[in-house]
Amino acid sequence: MNSMKTLSGLAASAPCRMTSSRILALSLACLTLAATAADDLTAPKVDFDRLVFVKRQAYNCNHYYTEYINSNWKPGGNISILDLKTSKVKDILPAEFEKGVVERFDLSFDAKRIVFAWKSDAQQGYRIYEVNVDGSALHQLTRPQDDEAEVVKAYRVSGEYHHGTDDLSPCYLPDGGIAFISTRCQYGILCDGPDNFTTTLIYRMDGDGKNLRKLSNNSVSEASPAVMPDGRIMYNRWEYVDKGAVSVKCLWSMRPDGSGSSEIYKNDIALPPTFIYGRPIPGFADRFVVLGTPHYPQDAVGTVIRLDMTKNIRTREPMTYMTPYVDVRGEGGFSFADAQGNWHNDGEGRGPLFKDPYPISNELFLVAHKPQGEPWSKADAWSLYWLDEKGRTLPLYREQGISCWMPYPLKPRKVPPVIPVSRNEKLAKAHQAKCIMTDVYQGLENIPRGSVKWLRIIEQVPRPWAARRRWGGDLCDQQHACITLDTHLGLKVQHGVVPVEDDGSANFLVPAETNIILQALDQNFMAVQTERTFVNYMPGETRGCIGCHETPHDVRYKTAPGGTAKALKRPSSLPGPQPGEAKGQRPLYYPVDVQPVWDRHCLKCHAGAKKDGGLDLSGTLTERFSVSYESLVRERSAGRGLSGLLIGENHGKTDNVAYLPAKSLGSHSSVLVAMLAGGKVTLADAAQAARVEKLKKSHQDVKLTREELIRVSNWVDTNGQYYGMWWGRRNLQYKDLADFRPVPTFEQATSYVFPVKPEGK
């Protein structure tokens, strides 16, 4: 028997009560939310009479994406069906499944089958199963890797997480396949110093579990796939590419084969830090509901937001809060508004919180909800509710001793169209994709036509588990294997440059299944604009862009100026070398690229006992970097701007996300480059320009070659990287070992297995 009941009363604020924390008690004292205390929300009329939902204890993980890593093991629960007419509940899965935990599920388009993720015990990964809604034909679709035991043994960090592979959050696709997220990529989160947190990426498989393959190569996590009415997959994508490390967790879309990845919203919106569980609103092509959450500390719970994508996506205009009394106004915890409109921050989340919004219409939603009173992590605090666009809630179902999640109407849905696969088999065989840029000047404000000559192709390389440090001393600013000091956290490599025609067009090839970043360069190979996001191209894919556009909508509505782009009248370019480079593909390694320039031109005035201006440019090794590198990066972070605007992804973590106009980042903002460039750079800031003129007078005898200037500006334009690969020891204490700071090759820099054998432990 199930000890269950349907609630018929209206939602109301929990009574004010004392807690063990005086600060918390004061911040939440008599917090009464008018929206949830309203008594005029009645049971809605809907076109279904049954719901599917999940029963499980609330997770208590410490980040929005780590429920499978560090939540306490609290087994129990099921997938259940609620009859709205009789209030009876039926469990679908057999009793032995209650010894484990159900994560998330999806309902087939014909409402006959359920695909779900389930974990059997604390030291096993989540796997994907399928079952009929009547409980029959239960079968497993994904299984551990053949080498799962070896993976667990090799990468376990602590006893709380098995550190093998997990398959989670399945989603039916129109072509009969299933999308899901998985740690099978075996990448680590870039800002995780202990290297315990793992990356989940979007995968797909056939309906029978065969032909499993990865659809992305992100360096950090993706989550919550859902199918859009046009057949694309909507998903949560976390990224940081020269942006604050926790803010850009936004909504993206891709075709079911992984091609055509495109932003939907939030690539330059800082707060709330995370947008997750996005779903399309019925009857609208450009409206969605999404959950806004903190980065930590919570299990992806927060506030419900409706999005209208017909509005300017580079602003907050598309956002309408369905629960305006809950927000995330800074990193760490939640903010709640009282009846007087005063906001109270609460890390324990004792105010009203939400999860799993499912849109019934533009005005009505199903949600999992925790009313005011208990902390977000209380195991049985969550139940099923109706929510309307005014923020009013109505209890729908609660069960004694366990929480309820993911309310989902048990009714058939229209099958979205199957998007045809368009693939150039010759390119696919070469593991390449084609990119066509119609006009680079679209979106480049105040940049004269004809001044952009090249595109630089950069790749962000994920950090594989194989790069795990078995030794101490290499940690720097949360980087387990440090790449930079206070700039970006992810490794960048360079594929070379391709030409831009005088009409602004380009036609070129890029490597597939890599995270590609483009930079528009002038005749001096200095970046005019940098793409602060990445595109993951699939093998054989051809895709076009209008130029340096600000939104995906620009591509939809604009066409090439003056007819056929000139670049389309010739074969596609392969990325090639810049002046001074043997080939286009190379690692970005400061000791090889930049230090020789300082050694040749600068040490007589900026090293040893003589350090003019307090600047030391010697290559003397420091604990993890070098004297010159630390001098330049710290000089930048001190606000004096010698190196120009470099972005610190960890400082601040919720900043650095706003759109930056052309020439505001990199060489064209750099006093250092302007001083050395012999008039090739004019700084927009008058004070900085005056500083350049003063420095030029004292550096008249410093004459860099063209190749040397490119190396320096290239370093500035790629945000000041030091190390060129994930492999090798960093700390100076290992200087006598063979794997201490090896000079990287491009092949080593892009390898996902150990190319440099570590010595010792």
C-alpha positions in Angstrom: 0.0 0.0 0.0 1.1 3.6 -0.7 0.7 6.1 2.1 -0.3 9.0 -0.3 -2.8 11.7 -0.6 -3.7 14.6 -2.9 -3.8 18.0 -1.4 -6.9 20.1 -1.9 -6.0 23.2 0.1 -4.4 26.3 -1.4 -0.7 27.1 -1.1 0.2 29.3 1.8 3.4 30.6 3.3 4.7 28.5 6.1 4.5 30.0 9.6 7.4 32.0 10.7 9.6 29.9 13.0 13.0 30.2 14.8 16.0 28.4 13.5 19.4 27.6 15.1 20.9 30.5 13.0 20.0 33.9 14.4 21.1 35.6 11.2 18.9 33.3 9.1 16.0 33.9 11.5 16.4 37.7 11.2 16.7 37.6 7.4 13.5 35.5 7.0 11.6 36.9 9.9 7.9 37.0 9.1 8.6 36.6 5.4 5.1 36.4 3.9 4.8 36.3 0.1 1.6 37.8 -1.1 1.7 35.7 -4.3 1.8 32.4 -2.6 -0.7 33.4 0.0 -3.4 34.3 -2.6 -6.6 32.3 -2.3 -8.1 32.8 -5.7 -6.2 30.1 -7.7 -8.5 27.3 -8.5 -7.9 23.9 -10.0 -7.4 24.4 -13.7 -9.3 22.6 -16.5 -6.8 20.6 -18.6 -7.0 18.0 -21.4 -5.4 15.2 -19.4 -6.4 13.2 -16.3 -3.1 11.5 -15.4 0.4 12.6 -14.5 3.7 10.8 -14.5 6.2 11.9 -11.8 9.3 10.8 -9.9 9.5 10.0 -6.2 12.9 10.3 -4.6 14.5 12.0 -1.6 15.9 15.5 -2.3 19.5 15.6 -3.3 21.9 17.7 -1.1 24.7 18.2 -3.6 26.8 21.4 -3.4 26.5 22.6 -7.1 23.7 22.7 -9.6 25.3 19.9 -11.7 26.8 17.5 -9.0 23.8 15.6 -7.8 25.3 12.4 -9.2 28.7 13.2 -7.6 28.3 14.3 -4.0 24.7 13.9 -2.9 24.3 11.7 0.1 23.1 8.2 -0.8 19.4 8.2 0.1 17.7 5.4 -1.9 14.0 5.0 -2.4 11.3 6.1 -4.7 9.8 5.2 -8.0 8.3 6.5 -11.2 4.6 6.9 -10.5 1.3 7.8 -12.2 -1.2 10.1 -10.5 -4.9 9.8 -11.5 -6.2 13.4 -11.1 -9.8 12.2 -10.9 -9.4 9.6 -8.2 -6.2 10.8 -6.5 -4.8 7.3 -6.7 -1.2 6.7 -7.4 0.4 3.7 -9.1 4.1 2.9 -9.1 5.5 1.7 -12.4 8.8 0.1 -11.5 9.2 -3.1 -9.5 9.9 -2.9 -5.8 13.6 -3.8 -6.2 14.1 -0.5 -8.0 13.2 1.3 -4.8 16.6 0.2 -3.5 18.1 2.7 -5.9 17.4 6.2 -7.1 15.5 7.4 -10.2 17.1 10.6 -11.6 15.0 12.0 -14.6 12.8 10.6 -17.3 10.9 11.4 -20.5 7.6 10.2 -21.9 7.4 8.9 -25.5 5.4 10.9 -28.0 2.7 8.3 -28.0 2.6 8.3 -24.2 3.2 4.5 -24.1 6.8 4.3 -22.9 9.1 6.0 -20.4 12.8 6.3 -20.6 14.6 7.0 -17.4 18.0 7.1 -15.5 18.4 4.9 -12.4 21.3 4.2 -10.1 21.4 0.9 -8.2 23.7 1.9 -5.4 26.1 4.6 -4.2 29.1 3.1 -6.0 27.6 2.5 -9.4 26.9 5.0 -12.2 23.4 6.0 -13.4 22.2 3.9 -16.4 19.3 4.4 -18.7 16.3 2.1 -18.8 13.0 2.0 -20.7 9.6 0.7 -19.5 6.0 0.7 -20.7 3.7 3.0 -18.7 1.9 -0.1 -17.4 5.2 -1.3 -16.0 5.8 -4.1 -18.6 8.8 -4.6 -20.8 11.3 -3.1 -18.5 14.8 -3.2 -20.0 18.2 -1.6 -19.7 19.6 0.6 -22.6 23.0 1.7 -21.4 25.6 -0.3 -19.5 29.0 0.4 -18.0 32.0 0.7 -20.3 33.9 -2.5 -20.8 36.8 -1.0 -18.8 34.5 0.6 -16.1 36.3 -1.1 -13.2 39.7 0.1 -14.5 38.3 3.7 -14.9 36.9 3.7 -11.4 40.2 2.4 -10.0 42.2 5.0 -11.9 40.2 8.1 -11.3 38.5 7.7 -7.9 39.3 10.7 -5.7 37.3 10.0 -2.6 34.8 7.4 -1.3 31.7 9.6 -1.9 31.8 9.2 -5.7 32.7 6.1 -7.8 34.2 8.3 -10.5 33.3 5.9 -13.3 30.8 6.9 -15.9 27.2 8.1 -15.6 24.3 8.3 -18.1 21.6 10.7 -17.2 18.6 12.8 -18.2 17.3 10.8 -21.3 15.0 12.5 -23.9 13.1 10.8 -26.8 14.0 12.1 -30.2 11.6 12.4 -33.2 13.7 10.0 -35.3 13.3 7.2 -32.7 16.7 7.8 -31.0 17.3 9.0 -27.4 19.4 12.0 -26.3 21.0 12.0 -22.9 23.9 13.4 -21.0 26.9 11.4 -20.0 30.3 11.5 -18.3 31.7 9.0 -20.9 33.7 11.9 -22.4 35.9 11.6 -19.2 36.6 15.3 -18.9 37.1 17.3 -15.7 35.5 20.7 -14.8 38.2 23.3 -15.5 37.8 25.2 -12.3 37.7 22.2 -10.0 41.0 22.1 -8.1 40.5 18.7 -6.5 39.5 17.3 -9.9 36.6 15.4 -8.5 33.8 17.1 -10.5 33.1 15.6 -13.9 31.8 17.0 -17.2 28.5 15.8 -18.8 28.0 16.2 -22.5 25.1 15.6 -24.8 25.1 12.1 -26.3 22.6 10.2 -28.4 21.8 6.5 -29.1 19.3 4.5 -31.1 16.1 3.5 -29.4 17.6 0.1 -28.6 20.7 1.6 -27.0 23.0 0.9 -30.0 25.2 3.4 -31.9 25.9 5.5 -28.8 27.9 8.7 -29.8 28.9 12.1 -28.5 27.2 15.2 -30.0 29.4 17.9 -28.4 32.9 18.4 -27.1 32.4 21.1 -24.5 35.0 21.6 -21.9 32.4 21.9 -19.1 28.9 20.5 -18.5 25.8 20.3 -20.5 22.4 19.2 -19.1 18.6 18.8 -19.5 18.0 17.9 -23.2 14.4 18.5 -24.4 12.9 18.4 -27.9 11.7 21.6 -29.5 8.6 21.7 -31.8 10.8 22.0 -34.9 12.8 18.8 -34.0 15.9 20.4 -32.5 17.3 19.6 -29.1 17.2 22.4 -26.5 19.7 22.0 -23.7 21.7 23.7 -21.0 25.2 24.6 -22.0 27.8 25.8 -19.5 30.8 27.5 -21.0 33.5 30.0 -20.2 35.5 31.4 -23.1 37.1 34.6 -21.8 34.0 35.1 -19.6 33.1 34.8 -16.0 33.3 31.1 -15.0 29.9 30.6 -13.4 27.5 32.9 -15.2 27.2 31.6 -18.7 25.1 28.5 -18.3 22.6 29.2 -20.9 20.1 27.7 -23.4 21.4 26.3 -26.6 20.0 24.1 -29.4 21.3 21.6 -31.8 20.0 19.2 -34.4 19.6 15.6 -33.3 22.8 14.7 -35.1 24.7 17.4 -33.2 25.0 19.8 -36.1 23.7 23.4 -36.2 24.5 24.2 -32.6 23.2 27.7 -31.8 22.5 29.9 -28.8 18.9 30.5 -27.7 19.5 32.8 -24.7 21.8 34.0 -21.9 25.3 34.0 -23.4 25.9 37.5 -22.0 23.4 37.6 -19.1 25.1 37.3 -15.7 22.2 36.5 -13.4 20.7 34.1 -12.5 23.9 32.2 -13.2 22.2 29.0 -14.4 19.3 28.5 -16.9 18.3 24.8 -16.8 15.3 22.6 -17.6 14.2 24.7 -20.6 11.0 23.6 -22.3 9.0 25.1 -25.2 5.6 26.6 -24.4 2.8 25.0 -26.4 1.5 27.1 -29.3 4.6 29.3 -29.5 7.7 29.0 -31.7 9.7 31.5 -29.6 8.6 31.1 -26.0 10.1 28.9 -23.4 10.0 28.2 -19.7 13.2 27.8 -17.8 14.5 27.5 -14.2 16.9 30.1 -13.0 19.2 28.8 -10.3 22.5 29.6 -8.5 25.7 27.9 -9.5 25.9 26.6 -5.9 25.0 25.5 -3.3 21.9 23.6 -4.4 20.5 20.9 -6.7 19.3 23.1 -9.6 16.4 24.6 -7.7 15.3 28.2 -8.0 12.9 30.5 -9.8 10.6 29.9 -12.8 11.2 32.3 -15.7 9.2 32.6 -19.0 11.3 33.6 -22.1 10.0 35.5 -25.1 12.7 35.2 -27.8 11.1 37.8 -30.1 12.6 40.4 -27.8 16.3 41.5 -27.8 18.3 38.5 -26.5 21.2 40.7 -25.6 19.1 42.2 -22.8 17.0 40.9 -19.9 13.8 41.9 -21.9 12.9 38.3 -22.8 12.7 37.3 -19.1 9.4 37.4 -17.2 9.6 35.9 -13.7 6.6 33.6 -13.0 7.8 33.5 -9.4 9.0 37.1 -8.9 9.4 36.6 -5.2 12.4 34.3 -5.8 15.6 35.4 -7.5 19.4 34.8 -7.6 20.9 38.2 -7.2 24.5 37.2 -6.5 26.5 34.0 -6.5 25.8 31.8 -3.5 22.3 31.0 -2.3 18.9 32.6 -3.1 17.1 35.9 -2.6 13.5 36.1 -1.4 11.2 39.1 -1.4 8.8 39.8 1.4 5.4 41.4 1.1 7.0 44.9 1.3 9.3 44.2 -1.6 12.4 43.9 0.6 14.9 41.2 -0.5 16.6 38.7 1.9 19.5 36.5 0.9 19.4 33.0 2.2 22.0 30.3 1.6 19.9 27.6 3.1 17.0 28.3 0.8 14.2 28.3 3.4 12.0 30.5 1.2 9.7 29.1 -1.5 11.7 27.3 -4.3 10.8 25.5 -7.5 12.1 22.8 -9.9 11.0 21.0 -13.1 8.7 23.6 -14.6 6.5 22.0 -17.3 4.4 24.4 -19.4 0.7 23.5 -19.9 0.1 26.9 -21.6 1.6 30.4 -21.6 0.0 31.1 -18.3 -0.1 27.7 -16.5 2.7 25.3 -15.4 3.3 22.1 -13.4 6.2 22.4 -11.0 7.9 20.7 -8.1 7.7 23.1 -5.3 9.1 23.5 -1.7 7.0 26.1 0.2 8.6 28.5 2.7 10.0 27.0 5.8 12.3 24.0 5.2 15.7 24.2 3.6 16.1 23.3 0.0 17.9 20.0 0.8 15.3 18.5 3.2 14.6 15.1 1.9 10.8 15.1 1.8 10.1 18.9 1.5 9.1 18.8 -2.2 5.8 18.1 -3.7 3.7 18.7 -6.9 1.9 22.0 -7.5 0.2 24.1 -10.1 1.8 27.5 -10.8 0.3 30.4 -12.8 2.0 33.3 -14.4 1.2 35.5 -11.4 3.2 33.3 -9.1 0.3 31.7 -7.4 0.6 28.1 -6.4 -2.0 25.3 -5.8 -1.0 22.0 -4.2 -1.6 19.0 -6.4 0.0 16.0 -4.7 2.2 15.3 -1.8 3.5 12.0 -0.3 4.5 11.3 3.2 8.2 10.8 3.8 9.5 11.4 0.3 9.7 14.2 -2.3 7.9 14.3 -5.7 9.5 15.7 -8.9 9.0 16.1 -12.6 5.2 16.3 -13.0 4.6 15.4 -16.7 1.1 15.1 -18.3 0.4 11.5 -19.4 -0.9 12.2 -22.8 0.3 11.8 -26.4 2.2 14.7 -28.0 2.6 15.6 -31.6 5.9 14.1 -33.0 8.2 17.0 -34.1 9.6 16.7 -37.7 12.7 14.6 -38.3 15.4 17.1 -39.5 17.2 15.7 -42.5 20.9 15.0 -42.1 23.0 17.1 -44.4 26.6 15.9 -44.5 29.4 16.1 -47.0 30.8 12.6 -46.8 34.3 13.7 -48.1 34.6 16.2 -45.4 33.2 13.8 -42.8 35.9 11.2 -43.8 38.6 13.9 -43.3 36.9 14.8 -39.9 36.4 18.4 -41.1 33.5 20.8 -41.5 33.0 23.9 -43.7 32.3 27.4 -42.5 31.1 30.2 -44.8 31.2 33.7 -43.5 29.1 36.1 -45.7 30.3 39.4 -44.4 32.6 39.8 -41.4 31.7 43.5 -41.1 28.1 42.7 -40.0 28.3 43.5 -36.3 31.8 45.1 -36.4 30.9 48.7 -35.3 33.2 51.4 -36.6 35.5 49.0 -38.4 36.2 50.2 -42.0 35.5 47.8 -44.8 38.7 46.3 -46.1 40.5 46.4 -42.8 39.8 42.8 -41.8 42.2 40.5 -43.7 42.3 37.2 -41.8 40.4 35.0 -39.4 42.4 33.2 -36.7 41.1 29.7 -35.8 41.4 28.9 -32.1 40.3 25.7 -30.2 39.5 25.3 -26.6 40.7 21.8 -25.5 38.8 20.0 -22.7 40.9 18.7 -19.8 40.8 14.9 -19.9 40.7 12.8 -16.7 44.0 11.4 -17.9 45.6 14.8 -17.1 44.9 14.2 -13.4 47.7 15.2 -11.1 49.0 12.4 -9.0 51.2 14.8 -7.2 50.9 18.1 -5.4 52.0 21.6 -6.2 50.4 22.3 -9.6 47.2 23.8 -8.3 46.7 27.5 -9.1 43.5 29.5 -8.6 41.3 26.4 -8.7 43.1 25.0 -11.8 44.1 21.4 -11.1 46.5 21.6 -14.0 47.2 25.3 -14.3 47.2 27.0 -17.7 47.2 30.6 -16.8 47.5 33.0 -13.8 44.3 34.9 -13.4 43.1 34.8 -17.1 41.3 31.9 -18.7 41.0 28.4 -17.2 40.7 26.4 -20.4 43.6 25.4 -22.7 43.7 27.1 -26.1 45.6 25.9 -29.2 45.8 27.5 -32.6 44.9 26.0 -36.0 46.1 29.0 -38.1 44.6 31.7 -40.1 42.4 31.9 -43.2 42.0 34.9 -45.6 39.0 37.3 -45.7 38.1 38.7 -49.1 37.6 42.4 -49.6 33.9 42.0 -49.5 34.2 40.6 -46.0 33.5 37.0 -47.0 35.5 33.8 -46.0 35.2 30.2 -46.9 37.3 27.7 -44.9 37.6 24.3 -43.2 37.8 23.6 -39.5 38.4 20.4 -37.6 35.2 18.7 -36.6 34.2 17.8 -33.0 36.4 20.6 -31.6 35.4 23.8 -29.8 36.2 26.4 -32.4 36.7 30.2 -31.6 37.2 32.7 -34.4 39.1 36.0 -34.3 38.9 38.7 -36.9 42.4 40.1 -37.6 43.7 43.2 -39.3 46.6 43.4 -41.7 49.0 43.2 -38.8 47.4 39.9 -37.5 46.0 41.7 -34.5 42.5 40.8 -33.3 39.8 43.4 -34.1 37.1 41.2 -32.5 37.1 37.9 -30.7 34.3 35.3 -30.6 33.9 34.8 -26.8 32.0 31.5 -27.3 32.7 28.4 -29.3 31.0 26.4 -32.1 31.3 22.6 -32.1 31.1 21.5 -35.8 30.1 17.9 -36.6 32.0 15.9 -39.3 30.9 16.9 -42.8 28.8 19.8 -41.6 28.5 23.0 -43.6 27.3 26.1 -41.9 27.3 29.8 -42.6 27.3 33.0 -40.6 26.7 36.5 -41.6 29.8 37.8 -39.8 30.5 39.1 -36.3 26.8 39.2 -35.6 25.5 39.6 -32.1 22.5 37.2 -32.2 21.5 34.1 -34.1 18.5 36.1 -35.4 20.9 38.3 -37.5 21.8 35.2 -39.5 18.1 34.5 -40.1 17.2 37.9 -41.5 20.2 39.3 -43.3 21.7 38.4 -46.6 25.1 38.9 -48.3 25.7 42.4 -49.7 26.1 42.7 -53.5 25.2 39.1 -54.5 27.4 36.0 -54.3 30.2 36.3 -51.7 33.6 36.3 -53.4 34.9 33.5 -51.1 32.3 31.2 -52.5 33.9 31.5 -55.9 37.0 29.7 -54.8 37.9 26.4 -52.9 37.7 26.4 -49.2 40.8 27.6 -47.4 42.7 25.4 -44.9 44.0 27.3 -41.8 47.7 28.2 -42.5 50.6 29.8 -40.7 51.1 33.4 -39.8 54.4 35.1 -40.6 57.1 33.5 -38.6 55.3 30.2 -38.1 56.3 26.9 -39.7 52.6 25.8 -39.8 49.2 27.0 -38.7 48.7 24.3 -36.1 50.7 25.1 -33.0 50.4 25.2 -29.2 50.3 28.6 -27.5 53.2 28.4 -25.0 54.5 31.6 -23.5 58.1 30.5 -22.8 58.6 29.7 -26.5 56.3 32.3 -28.1 56.9 35.5 -26.0 59.9 35.1 -23.7 62.5 35.1 -26.5 61.2 38.5 -27.6 61.8 39.9 -24.1 65.2 38.1 -23.9 66.3 39.9 -27.1 65.0 43.4 -26.6 64.1 44.1 -22.9 66.4 42.5 -20.4 69.0 45.3 -20.2 66.4 47.5 -18.7 63.9 45.1 -17.2 65.8 42.4 -15.4 68.2 41.8 -12.5 69.0 44.8 -10.4 67.6 47.2 -13.0 63.8 47.0 -13.3 62.7 50.2 -15.0 59.2 51.1 -14.0 59.2 48.2 -11.6 58.8 45.7 -14.5 60.8 42.6 -14.6 60.7 40.7 -17.9 63.3 38.0 -17.1 62.4 34.4 -17.9 63.5 33.2 -14.4 61.2 30.4 -13.4 58.8 31.0 -10.5 57.0 28.3 -8.5 54.5 27.7 -11.3 55.2 30.3 -14.1 58.0 32.8 -14.8 58.9 36.2 -13.6 58.0 38.1 -16.8 54.7 36.3 -17.2 53.6 37.0 -13.6 54.8 40.6 -13.9 52.6 41.3 -16.9 49.6 39.4 -15.8 49.7 40.9 -12.3 50.3 44.4 -13.7 47.1 43.9 -15.7 45.1 42.7 -12.7 46.4 45.7 -10.8 44.4 47.9 -13.2 47.3 49.6 -15.0 46.5 47.9 -18.3 49.9 47.4 -19.8 48.9 44.2 -21.5 45.5 45.5 -22.4 42.1 44.1 -21.5 42.7 40.4 -20.5 39.7 38.6 -19.0 40.0 36.9 -15.6 37.4 34.0 -15.7 37.7 33.3 -12.0 37.7 37.0 -11.0 34.9 37.8 -11.0 33.0 34.7 -11.7 29.7 36.4 -12.4 31.3 39.3 -14.3 33.0 39.7 -17.7 29.9 38.4 -19.6 28.7 41.6 -21.4 29.2 42.1 -25.1 32.4 43.9 -25.9 32.6 46.1 -29.0 35.3 45.7 -31.6 38.9 46.7 -30.5 38.0 46.7 -26.8 39.8 43.4 -26.1 43.3 42.3 -26.8 46.0 44.1 -28.8 43.9 47.2 -29.7 43.5 47.8 -26.0 47.1 47.1 -25.1 49.6 49.8 -24.1 52.3 47.2 -24.5 51.4 46.3 -28.1 50.8 49.9 -29.1 54.2 50.9 -27.7 55.9 48.1 -29.7 53.9 48.3 -32.9 55.4 51.5 -34.4 52.1 53.3 -34.9 50.1 50.3 -36.0 47.8 50.6 -32.9 45.9 53.7 -31.7 44.3 53.3 -28.3 40.8 54.7 -27.9 41.4 55.7 -24.2 43.1 59.1 -24.2 45.0 58.5 -21.0 46.3 55.1 -22.2 47.3 56.7 -25.5 49.2 59.4 -23.8 51.0 56.7 -21.8 52.0 55.0 -25.0 53.5 58.2 -26.4 55.5 58.6 -23.2 56.8 55.0 -23.3 57.6 55.2 -27.0 60.1 58.0 -26.3 62.0 55.9 -23.8 61.9 52.8 -26.0 63.0 54.3 -29.4 65.7 51.7 -29.7 63.3 48.8 -29.3 62.6 47.5 -32.8 60.6 44.2 -33.1 60.5 42.3 -36.3 57.1 41.7 -37.8 57.3 38.1 -36.7 58.1 39.1 -33.1 55.3 41.6 -32.9 52.9 39.0 -34.1 54.0 36.6 -31.4 53.5 39.3 -28.7 50.1 40.5 -30.1 49.0 36.9 -30.6 49.7 36.2 -26.9 47.7 39.3 -25.8 44.8 38.5 -28.3 44.4 35.0 -26.9 44.1 36.3 -23.4 47.6 35.7 -22.0 48.0 31.9 -21.8 51.2 30.5 -20.2 51.1 26.7 -20.6 50.6 25.1 -24.0 49.1 21.7 -23.0 47.6 19.9 -20.0 50.5 17.5 -19.7 53.7 17.8 -17.7 54.5 19.0 -14.2 54.3 22.7 -13.4 55.8 23.2 -9.9 59.4 24.2 -9.6 60.0 21.5 -7.1 59.9 19.0 -10.0 62.5 20.8 -12.1 64.9 17.8 -12.1 62.3 15.4 -13.6 62.0 14.7 -17.3 58.3 15.7 -17.4 58.9 19.1 -15.9 57.4 21.7 -18.2 58.1 20.0 -21.5 57.9 22.1 -24.7 54.6 21.0 -26.2 53.8 19.9 -29.7 50.4 20.5 -31.3 49.8 16.8 -31.3 50.5 16.6 -27.6 48.5 19.7 -26.8 45.4 18.2 -28.4 45.9 14.6 -27.1 43.4 13.0 -24.7 45.9 10.4 -23.5 49.2 10.9 -21.7 51.7 11.9 -24.4 54.4 12.7 -21.8 54.9 9.9 -19.3 55.0 11.3 -15.8 57.8 10.3 -13.5 57.4 9.3 -9.9 54.0 8.9 -8.3 
